[in-house]
């Protein structure tokens, strides 16, 4: 089969992007296949068949690899275009910001200037709350009177003047009303204080009279109480003597009971120790018997499993395992 002429990148792009552009190459391969007469009668002719098939396979690999390389290069082109687009965008954005920087700085300064003026006008227009009192309102109006409406208010000068006049007018009216209310409130406070003072004097007089009466009653009650205390002291002495006698009797009984309880506890403790000792001996005997049974059964299993192993050797192995002398192996009792 005639070898395919190597394709340049330009030729490959033209052929692969044209509908059925590879037909001339495929037709040439088909013609050579049709002209070839396969013969399996001899080793050489069979080798010719294999060679022809290999040529067809190589042609496939070559044409496919050319197309694959072409696709890879075409895929890289959008990345290059995007990278160049980004570089241009970033550069022009930087130049735009650079040329606009003075205007941006002026706009920022202008926004700050206007914001400061509006804050000043807002401060002028905000009266203190009535709960702060007339003095706070008076100080605000004094500050407002001393505020000069000049060129520092810029284009808001006229608005600032109107706000100042309006706030001074409204503030003066509010101050008069607030002072009147505070005066009324102060008068009410004075009247309330006078009433409270009079009520206090009357209350203290009643307390003094009640204290005198209570003192007399207390003297009488204390005399009667003294008599009762003497009588009660005698009765308490009698009851105390009886309690002491009963206490001595109960103490003797308690001591006798504690002695008997101690004797009983000693007896129960001795019996419990004896029972625990007997149970421990029985458990040890049962454990020894259980271990002997397990070792005997394990020995028999080893002898049954390994014909050449004697019972003595098997028992020695099981005993070594039971004594934890064989690593990673253990006997469960």
JOWOLIN-V380065 format. One record per residue. RES is the residue in one small letter. PSI is psi in whole degrees, 0 to 359 (* if undefined). Layout:
# JOWOLIN-V380065
((RES PSI) (RES PSI))
This chain:
# JOWOLIN-V380065
((x 134) (x 132) (x 149) (x 135) (x 129) (x 139) (x 134) (x 168) (x 318) (x 315) (x 318) (x 317) (x 318) (x 319) (x 313) (x 337) (x 356) (x 135) (x 127) (x 37) (x 336) (x 0) (x 318) (x 321) (x 318) (x 320) (x 322) (x 319) (x 319) (x 323) (x 319) (x 324) (x 317) (x 327) (x 343) (x 130) (x 109) (x 141) (x 123) (x 16) (x 331) (x 165) (x 319) (x 315) (x 326) (x 323) (x 326) (x 321) (x 313) (x 321) (x 318) (x 317) (x 321) (x 320) (x 318) (x 317) (x 318) (x 321) (x 319) (x 312) (x 318) (x 307) (x 321) (x 320) (x 324) (x 315) (x 320) (x 315) (x 321) (x 318) (x 319) (x 317) (x 321) (x 326) (x 331) (x 333) (x 316) (x 324) (x 319) (x 320) (x 315) (x 320) (x 318) (x 321) (x 314) (x 317) (x 316) (x 317) (x 312) (x 317) (x 312) (x 326) (x 319) (x 316) (x 321) (x 312) (x 323) (x 314) (x 332) (x 352) (x 313) (x 319) (x 319) (x 316) (x 319) (x 317) (x 318) (x 314) (x 322) (x 318) (x 320) (x 318) (x 312) (x 321) (x 319) (x 318) (x 316) (x 324) (x 320) (x 316) (x 320) (x 320) (x 322) (x 322) (x 355) (x 108) (x 148) (x 153) (x 148) (x 332) (x 342) (x 347) (x 167) (x 331) (x 318) (x 318) (x 320) (x 317) (x 320) (x 317) (x 324) (x 317) (x 322) (x 320) (x 322) (x 351) (x 124) (x 127) (x 97) (x 196) (x 349) (x 343) (x 355) (x 226) (x 352) (x 13) (x 313) (x 316) (x 319) (x 320) (x 317) (x 316) (x 317) (x 311) (x 316) (x 316) (x 321) (x 319) (x 309) (x 322) (x 322) (x 316) (x 315) (x 324) (x 317) (x 314) (x 320) (x 320) (x 320) (x 316) (x 320) (x 322) (x 316) (x 318) (x 321) (x 319) (x 319) (x 322) (x 320) (x 315) (x 318) (x 321) (x 319) (x 318) (x 316) (x 322) (x 317) (x 318) (x 325) (x 318) (x 315) (x 322) (x 319) (x 325) (x 316) (x 324) (x 318) (x 316) (x 317) (x 325) (x 321) (x 316) (x 320) (x 324) (x 316) (x 314) (x 323) (x 321) (x 317) (x 317) (x 325) (x 324) (x 314) (x 323) (x 325) (x 317) (x 316) (x 324) (x 318) (x 315) (x 316) (x 324) (x 320) (x 316) (x 320) (x 322) (x 317) (x 314) (x 325) (x 318) (x 317) (x 320) (x 321) (x 321) (x 316) (x 324) (x 319) (x 319) (x 314) (x 322) (x 319) (x 316) (x 320) (x 319) (x 316) (x 320) (x 319) (x 322) (x 316) (x 320) (x 322) (x 318) (x 317) (x 319) (x 318) (x 318) (x 314) (x 321) (x 317) (x 317) (x 320) (x 320) (x 318) (x 318) (x 318) (x 320) (x 316) (x 317) (x 321) (x 318) (x 320) (x 320) (x 320) (x 318) (x 317) (x 320) (x 318) (x 318) (x 320) (x 318) (x 318) (x 318) (x 315) (x 317) (x 320) (x 315) (x 320) (x 321) (x 315) (x 320) (x 319) (x 316) (x 319) (x 326) (x 322) (x 108) (x 326) (x 354) (x 124) (x 157) (x 322) (x 316) (x 318) (x 317) (x 322) (x 320) (x 312) (x 320) (x 320) (x 321) (x 316) (x 328) (x 8) (x 34) (x 348) (x 116) (x 142) (x 7) (x 141) (x 158) (x 128) (x 116) (x *))
